[in-house]
């Protein structure tokens, strides 16, 4: 049976993290049984793993060239595997695939996370022994302790959404062409078998459909990637790229990307690369090489947007938002990260998560090289911003983890250009302020001083003794926003009832020119 992954990338750890691969020189029934159990239990929701028999390992890495197995050993191993799997409680059977690598025969066992976990197996098959739960702890198979055993039972109560069967759809919703393109792109051995097996069998081997032969149904991850219109099954599954031409948000252009989620991601990134990202080349005096930098490094945007596609909830009806403002790009997805990740952890150089929301979607995106392995995305974004000379990124969520926001600030050399494009003039004088804003010096000072701390519009309105909200907003708030003297606390939702306003750095500079002390 074929694997939905390129065998060379699998062995070299390019498509799957090393913690999810176990190499075995030969057939070791106890060790193989324990690792089968651990991958099937999938306590971290990583998507199970792979056992590769016929390759030695050293420190978790493959020793090449392979030792290999004789053809008759492959047949014997597969027969023994059936016996071995009957010792797993409840019953579990992995996908077994004989492969040839560097001229040697090997046997690959694909062990997706099981639907009926937790699974337990005997400590040893050679004598009567107690049944034990095994899990993966980093790159090792270990016996679960009492706390981990309890966690396995809790996981059994909820199959991850992307791995659930969708009973409201049928495999007719899959596009064979999309599947074919995917298998070819990742270099899967299944690509050459597509014309030799029926479509139902192909879907089962790819683990995108499950059930009995007479009632085979797609899983959600399969529909999200291989249905022409996944929004038919999951409302508001799209990426919105919005470019703002002013600070207030009245002028903007919007581009919406729909379709299979990996194609949405590729199309949105292509659009951003061609329409948003700009390069600046400056000749340095007495230097042979010119300075080259971008308003935003593409690698950082690529990783941040892929992260949003990977980790958002497809149960919730919320699109992914990419807001392009004059001085930053905000990428917003809902909900926020899975506990225990919070704002404090997001500030660390490396963010380590134990549980992932969409393990199957993550596997598909990794195979397409659209996202990084676990915990490497945040350092990659930071490194890309630093290398470009840009401010470091900001990763943010709320206390209740309702959203996840990535903020990428523009390169300092582009900031002036974008401010001028947006109509924002830095270093505004009091004479200019009076002319441009249509307000008295005292009015400007009073609003900016009051807003040195975040204020609701009702409080500012009361301070200025105005009763009509609309007229007050048009006379004071909007002009100050447009000139970059005030900013909003919730930029992605200008009309939010929770909106607050605060004096910007430019506003503070203007107050300083007046010799005004903040209250």
N, C-alpha and C positions, 0 to 999 in steps of 0.2 A: 504493500500500500504506500502511496506517495505522501510526502509531507508538504504542508503549505508554507514552506520556508526553504531558502537556499542552504544546502547542506554545508558548503564551505564557510558561509558566514556564520552558521550555527556553531560549527566546531571552533572557529577562531573567536567566538564571542562578540561578533560585530552586530548581530541582530538580537541576541538574547544575553542578558546579564549572566556573569559566571556563576552567581549563586543559584541559577536555575538550570545548571548543566552539571551532570555527574558522569565522569569518565570511569569505565571499568575495563581492565585489561582482559578479563575473561568472565565466565559465568560464576558468580558468587551469590547463591540463592538467598541467604539471609540478608546480606547487604542490599541486594537488589529489591527484595521484598520490603525492607524498611524504607528505602528511598521512594519506592512506588507509593507507599502509604503516606509519606511526608509530602510529596508533590500533590497527591490527590487531596490531602487535607488543606493544602494551600492557605495556611493560617494568615499570611500577609496579603492575600488576594493578588498575588503576582501573576497568576495565570498558569500555575502548575510548573512543569519543567520537563527536561529531557534527560534520559539515561542513554549513554552511548557506550556500547559494548564492543571491545576490540581496539581500544585506544588507552594506553597508560596515561597516568596523570602525575604531575609533580607540583605541589603547592596549589592544587586546584586547576592547573593549566594543562592542556594536552601535550603529551610527548610525541612528536612526529618524527619520522613517518609512523603510521599506525602499525601495531602488532598484527591486527587483522584476525579474521576467523576463517576457517575452512568452510566451504559451502555446506558440508554435512553438519558442521557445528551450528550454522545458522538455523537449519531445520530443527536440530535437536533443541536449541535454545527456545525457539518459538513453541515447540510442544511442551517444554518444561514451564514456559511462561503461563500457559493455560492452567496447568496444575497449581502454579504459584498464586495466580490471581484468585483461585477458589478459596485461598486461605485468608483473603481480605474480607473483613466484615464491616459493612455490607459489601456485596460483590462489586468489584470494580475491574474494568479491563482497559488498558491503555491502547494506543494505536502503535502497532509494531511495523517497522519499515526496514527491510534489508537494503543497504546502500553500498555503493562502491566509492571509496575515497583514496586517492593517491595509489590506485592499483590494488587496494586491499578491500576485502569484504568486511563490513561492519554491520551491527544491528542497532538501530535507533528506536528507542521507546519514547513516544510522545505521551506525556502524562498531564492532560489538562486538569484543572481543579474540578473535583467531583461534585455532582449535584446532591448526593445523599451523604455528605460528610456529617459527622466525623467518622473516619475509618480507623480500624485497629487491626493489628496483625500479631501473630505469636512472636516472642523474642527470638525463638529459633525453630526451624521446621524439623529438626532432627529428633526432637523429643517433645513430650507434652510440656507446654509452658504457658505462662499467663499471656493474655492478650494485652497489647500495649498500643497507645497512640504515639505516632511519630510525626515530627514536624521538621521544617527546615529552619535552622538558626544560622543566618548568614550562609556560608557555603557548606555547612555540615548538616547531616541528618542526625537528630537527637530525639531522645524520649521526651515527650511532653510532660511538664510538671503539672501540679494540681491547678494552678492559675491558667496555664495554657490550655489544659483540658477543658476548663470552664469556658474559655474564649472560643474553642472549637464548637461547643454546643450552641453558643450565642450566634456564631456565624451560620450554623446550620439552619437557623430560623429565617435567614434572609439570603437568597441568592442575589448577587450583584445584578443591578438592572440590565446592564449590557449583555449579561449572560443568560437572561431569562428567556423562556420560550414566549413568543408573541402569538397568542391564540386567535387574535383578530386579523392575522395575515396568513398568507400561504407562500410556499416557495416559488410560486408563479410570480411573486413580486420581485424576485431577484432578476437581475439582468445578466445573462450568460456572458455578454460582451464585457461588462465591467469586471466580472470574475476573471475572465480570460486575460484582460489587460493587466490586472493585478498580479496574477500568477506569473505572467511573463516578466513583469517589471521586477519582482522580487527573486526571480530565477528559481521558482519552485519546480520540483520534479513532477508535480501534478499537471503542469502546463502541457507536457507531451502526452499525458494520459486522457486529456479532456475528451478527445474524440473516440476513446476506447471504452469509456464507462458511461453509464447513464447519469443524467443530471442530478438525480436524487442522491446517488452514491457519492458524487463529487461534493455535494453540500454537506453530507454527513462526515466525509473525510476532512473537510475544512473546519468542522465543528461550528458551522453557521446554521445548522438545522438539526433538530433532534426529535425523537418520538418513534413510534412504531411505523412499519412500512405503509400501513394503511392510513396513518394519521401523522405524517411527517410535517413539522412546523418549523418556521424560521426562528432564530434567536434575534434579539434586538440589535446586537452588534452587526450581524449580517445585513439587516435591513438598513442600518445607518450608513453602511459602506457600499452595499451592492444593489440597493433599490434605486431606480432612476430618480424617484421623488420621495426621499425619506420623510419629508414634511407631511406627506399623506398619513403617516403613522405617528409622527412626533411633531406636533405643532410648533411653529416658530424656530425650527432648526435651521438657522442661517447665520451668516456673518454680515454685520452692517459696518461699513466704513464711511464715517462722516467727517468731512473736511469743513472746519469753521473758518469763515473769512473775517469775523469780528469777535471781540471779547464777550459781547452780550450773548451771542448765539442766534441772532436773528437771521444772519446770512450763512448759508451752508450748502454744500452739495453732498448727496448721499449715493452710495453704491452698495447694492445688496447682492450677496452671493448665496445661492441655494444649490441643492443637489446632494450627492453623496458627500459625507463630511470631509473625506480626504481630498476630494476634488474642490470643494468649497475652500479648504485651506490653501491648496495649490493656487487656485485662481485669485484668491484675495492677496496672497503674497506676491503673485505676479503683478497685480494691479498696483500694490504699494511700491514695489520695486521700480516700476515704470513711471508712476505718477507722483509719488510722495518723496521718495529718496532723491536727494540732490548731492552732487559732489563738488567740492571746491578744491582748486589747484592753485597754490600760491608759490611764486618763485622767491626763494630766500636769497638775499644779497650774499655774494661770495660763496654760495653753496651750489654744487653741481646738481643735486637732486631738489625737486620742488616738494613742498608740503602738500599732502593729499589727505582730505578728511571728508566725512559725510555729515549731513545734518542729523541723520540717525543711522547707525550701523545696521545693515540688513540682517546680519546673523542674530542680533538681539531681538529684532522684531519677529523674525522667523521662529525663534525658540519660544518667545512669550506667547505668540498667537497659537502655536502648536500646543503649548501647555494648556491654553484655554480650551481648545478643542478636546484635548485628552481628558481634562478633569472637570468640565462642567457637567451638570446634571441634565440628562435628556428626558427626565421625568417632568421637569419644570418647563413651563412655556416661556422661555426667555432666550432671546438671541444673544450672540456674542457681539459686543460693541467695541469698535475701534474708533476712538475720537481723536482726530488730528487737529490740534490747536496750534496757535501761532508759536508756542514755545515748548510744546511737549506732545507726546502721543500717549493716550490712556487706553489700555486694553482691559475690558471689564467682562467678567463671566460670573454666572450665578449657579450654585451657591459658592461659599468660600471653601478653604481647604478642610480636609477631614481631620478631626482631633487626633493628636494633641497639638497640631500646628496652630500657632497664633501669631500675633504681630511681633512678639518678642523673639520667637523662633525664626521668623522671616527675616530678621535683621542679621542672623548669623551667616557666616561665609558659606556653610553647607547646611542645607535643610534636609534632615533625614526623616522620612515618613515610613511607618510600618504598614499602613493600610492605604490602598489606592481605590479610587471610586470606579474606574472603568478599566479593569485589567485586560479585557479582550480588545477593546479599542486601542489601548496602549500598545499591545503586541502588534496589531496591524500597522499602526503609525511607525513603530520602530522598524518593522520590516521594510517599510517604504523610505526609511531614513528621514522621516519628517519630524521625529522627536528624539530626544536623548534618552539614555537609560536612567534609572532611578537616581534622583538627587543631584544629577549633573547639570540640569538645565539652569538653575540659579547661578552657579559659578560661571557658566558659559555666557550668560547675559551680562553679568558684571564684567567679565574679562573683555567682552566685545566693546562695551561702553568705555572702559578704561583705555583700551588700545586705540580707540577713535579719538580720545581726548575729550569725551563727553562726561557730564556729571554721572555719578553712580545711579543705577535704577532704584526705584522705590517699589517695594512689594507690600501690599496692604490688605487687611480684611477687617471686618467689624468684630466686636466682642462676641457676638452670637454667630459669627462666620456666615453672614448672609450673602457676601459677595467676595470676589477676589479681584483686586485691581493692581495692574502693573503700570507704572508711570516711567516713561523714558523721556528725559529732558533733552531738548535740542542742543547741539554743539554750540558753545559760546560764540563762535565766529558767525554763525547763522542767525543768532538771536536778533541782532540789529536789523537785518534784512526783513525778517518775519514781523518784527514790531512795526516797521514802516509800512509793510504790506497790510497789516491789520489796522493801520491808522493810529498807532500808539506812539506818542512822542515822548521819549525819556527826557528828563531834565526840564520839565515844564516849569516856567517861572510864574510868579503870582499874577503878573500882567497878562500873560498868555492864558492862565487859568480863568481869569475873569472874562476874557473875550470868548474863549472856546466853550466854556461851560454855561455862560449866561447866569452865573451866580456871584454873589458878593464875596469878598475876601473872608468876611466873618462867617458866612454860611458854609463855605468850603472847609474852613478851619474847624468849625463846630462838628460837622459830620465826620471828618477824618479823625479828629481827636476822640470822638465818642466811639468810633469803630476801631480804636487801637486794640480792643478785644472784640471777638465775634459778637455780632448783634443781630437780632431778628428785625425784619423791616418794621414790624409794629412798634418796637422799642425806639427805633430811629425816628419813625414818624411822630411818636409821642414827644420825643426830645425836641423835635423841630416844630411842634405844635401845629401839625397838619391833620385834617380829618379825612380828606379824600385820598384813598390808597393809590388809585391809578394816576392821578395828577401828581402826587408826591413821587411816585416811581419815575415818571417821565421827566420831572424837573430835576430831581436829585440823583437817584440811584443809577439810572441808565447812563447819563452823561459821565458820571464818575467811573462807572464800569468801562465805558468805551475808551476813556483816557488812561485806563490802567491804574487808577488811583484807589479803586476798590476791587476786591475779588470775592467770589462766592465760595462757600464751604463745600457745596455739592455741585461741582462743575458739570457732571454728566446729566444732572436733572435741574435745569435753571429754575423751573417753576415748582419745585418741591416745597410742600408746606413746612418742611424742616429747614429750609434754606436760611443761611446766615451770611452776613457780610463783614469783611474785615479790611482794614487799610493795608495796601500793598507797600512794598519797599519804596516804590516811586512816590506814593502818597506820604510816606514818612519823611522822604527827602524834601518834598515840598513843604511839609510842616517845619522841618529844620531850617529852611530858608527864611521862614517867617519868624524864627526864634521862638517858636511856640512850644511850650512844655505840655507834654501829653498828660491827660487826666485819666 
